């Protein structure tokens, strides 16, 4: 199989992506950190909607995966449709469905498990070097996920309206006290 990988203007072909993506999802579904890391370069740069900072390198990704699989011990990913390759052939993506139970602690930020299930759609965006992912971006609706897991109130609920009133009150108090900057300081 002829392979060309993408990063900084290099290209990939559909054959490579069609071969890579099933192995990628199988590695994630195995919950084996080393299987996932084997598909990433040592200098991986990884942004995930669920993690507060950009991860760089295997050590940071390992920490994330340990936390993620502890919080969601039964999580699985299923592809939705076929992988996509950008028109300039430098990026590949896969649209997926994720299902899992919040069965362990979520740290950070420190939430106790709720035992609730989530089912959400998201997408991976990859750039490659030497047949492995060098740049990874994972996106999904974090608001929907946190509502399903019981970490945020349902949209339109009494709890959501109460939370909005408390945030508005905090913002008003900050203005009165001459402070700015969202809700910083109120949650500390």
N, C-alpha and C positions, 0 to 999 in steps of 0.2 A: 504494500500500500504506500503510495507516494504521499508524504505529509509535508506541509509547510505550516508553521505556527505563526500566530499573530502577536506582535507587540511592536510598538513604535514603527508602524508602517508595514511590517511583515504581513503576510497573508496566510489564511488557512483555507482548506477546501471542505466541501460538504461531507466528503467521505471520512475525513478525520473527525469532524464533529459528530457524525452519526455513530462512529465507533466509540468516541470518548464519552458522550453523555450517558449512555446506560451504565458504563463503568463508574462514572461519577455518582450517579444516584444509588447504585448498589453499594458503593463505599459509604455514603452517608447513612444508608439504611442498615448497614452492618454495625453501626455504633463503635467502630474500630478506628480510633484516632490515627493510628499509623497507616491504615488504608487510605484515609482521606488525605493525610499529609503527603503520601507517596504520589498523589496526583497534583501536588502544588510544588512550585519551586521553593527553594530555601528562603528566597527574598520576597515571598508572596506579600502583596498589599491587598488587604481584605476589608471591605466595608459591609457591615450587616445592619439592617434597620433595627435589630434588637440589641445591639451592643453600643455602648456610649462613645467609643473611640475607634479610629482606624487601626486595625491590627497589622503588624509588620513582622514577618518571619514565623517560622514554625512554632516557637515557644509561645508566642501570644495566641496563635490559632489553637494550639493544644489547650491552653487555659480556657478559651472560649468554649471549645467543644466539650471539655470536661463539665463546665457549668451548664451548658445547654442540655446535654444528655442526662445529667443529674436531675434537672428540672422536668425533662420530658423523656422518661425512660422508654416509652413505647412509640416515639415519634417515627413516622415514615413519610417519605416523599414519593409521589407518583407523577410521571410526566403527563402534561396535558398537550397533546399534539406532538409534532416533530420539532427538533431543535431548529433554531433559526441562525442564519449567518448574515451579518451586515452586508450591505451592498458593496462596501469597500473591502470586504473579506478580512477585516481585522478583529472583529468581535463576534462571538457566538453567544446565544442565549437559549435558555430553556424555561418554559412556563411550567409550573408545577402546582400540585395540590399537596398540602401538608396536613396530616392528622396526628394528634397526640394528646396525651393526658398530662395535666400539670400535677405530677405526682411527687415532685421533690422540691427542695428549696430553690428559689430563683435569686441567685446572688452573683453579681449585683442585680438589683438594688437591695435585696434582702426580703423578698416576699415569701411567706410560708405557702406551701402547696394548698391549692383549693380542691384538687381532685376533679376539676372541670375539664371537659374536652374542648379542643379547638379543631376547627377545620377551616383552612384558609388557603387562598391562592397567592402565589408570588412568582418571582422570576430571578434567575441567576444571569449575570452578564460576565463573560469570561474573555480575557486576553491570554494568549499562550506563548510559551517559550520552551523549546526542547520537548514538546509533547506534554507539557504540564501547565497548569494555570499559574500565571504570574500576577494577574490582577483579577480580583473577584469583587463583584458588587451584588448583594442580595437585597431585593426590595419586596415589601409586602405591606399591607395595611396594619400598622401597629395598633391603631385605635380599635379596629375590629378584633384583633387578637386579644388585646387586654380586656375588652368587654366580654368576649367568650370565656375568658379564664376567670372572670369575676374580680378583676383588678380595677376596673372602671365601671361606673354605673351605666346601665343601658341608655341609649339615646332617647331623649324626651322624658325620661323618668323623673320622679320627684327628687331622687338622690342627685341626678345630674343638675337639676335646677338649683338645688341647695348648694352644690359645689360651685356653680357659676356665681351665685350670690356671695359666697365667701371670698372667691377670687376678686370679684368687683369691690367688695368691702376693703380687702387688703390693698387693692390699687388706689382706692380713694384715700385710705389712711396714709399711704406712701406719699401721695401728692400733697396732702395736708402737712406732712412732716418734711416736705421738700426733697424726697428721695425719688429716684427713677429706677427703671430696670426690671419690669415684669414683676414676678412674685419672689424675687431673690430676697432672702433674709426672713421671710415669713415662715418658711418651712423648717428653719434651723432651730 
